[in-house]
Amino acid sequence: QKKYSCDECGKDFTKAGSLKIHQLIHSEVKPYSCDECGKDFTYAGSLKRHQLIHSGVKAYSCDECGKSFTLAEHLKSHKPVHSGVKAYSCDLCGRSFTHAGSLKRHQLLHNGVKAHSCELCGQSFTLAEHLKTHQLIHSGVKPYSCGLCGQSFTHPGSLKAHQLIHSGVKPYSCDLCGQSFTQAAHLKRHQLIHSGVKPYSCDLCGQSFTRAGNLKRHQVIHSGVKPYSCGFCGQCFTHPGNLKHMFSHTEERPYKCDLCEKTFKSPHYLKSHQKIHSRKKL
């Protein structure tokens, strides 16, 4: 049987017509546009499948977890999650994935290329979907709210992570000091303290920090800007955390010792007090 091969990628087809349709992918011509969101497609069939997303209809449900999908192929891709099999491994870090596509996206993180940049703040991302997620921050829209405390979030993942705080569950423990955390990312950040590595240095004074956020907060000191003012005495501060100073003007003592219920005006005084209990145990 005669084979028709694509000069661009080497893929073979049994029909000349199939090859011709396939070659449209390499031409980057996308003549079919979605009226709802403006997304363009190479094929009419691809547009038709995409439009199902806007319909809101999810006719394909997973028997294992009940999750529903718009397309049958999305359900098919989802099902291996329940098998626990992760056949695709990264050669660089050993991390495993259920789908080949997930591995391919992950590998982009190792190449260091961040081709997707935010037009508003200039922050760059490896994946287009990470940029899209980031851009919600600038919109100010926070559609995901916590049912317990009302705090709102831009992303559903942030809400999910926040809700663990209310559960009291801290499944991630540090092997070195035993401190537990709600999220794996918090444990990872904490472990840098034990490593002694401080990769973030201030260009002005040379002080080094474990985290980029700590360096950023420190650099405000050099700017001389103190945008946070005490409503009682007018004293200005570099960081909003310093506004705990306002408790010195009131009788409020919001920091309570768990062991003796003594209260304090600042977390610093509470910490100093708690050393008394630790000495008594000795």
Buried (B, 14 or more C-beta within 10 A) or exposed (E): EEEBEBEEEEEEBEEEEEBEEBBEBEEEEBEBEBEEEEBBBBBEEBBEBBBBBEEEEBEBEBEEEEEBBBBEEBBEBBEBBEEEEBEBEBEEEEBBBBBEEBBEBBBBBEEEEBEBEBEEEEBBBBBEEBBEBBBBBEEEEBEBEBEEEEBBBBBEEBBEBBBBBEEEEBEBEBEEEEBBBBBEEBBEBBBBBEEEEBEBEBEEEEBBBBBEEBBEBBBEBEEEEBEBEBEEEEBEBBEEEBBBBBBEEEEEBEBEBEEEEBBBBBEEBBEEBBEEEEEEEE
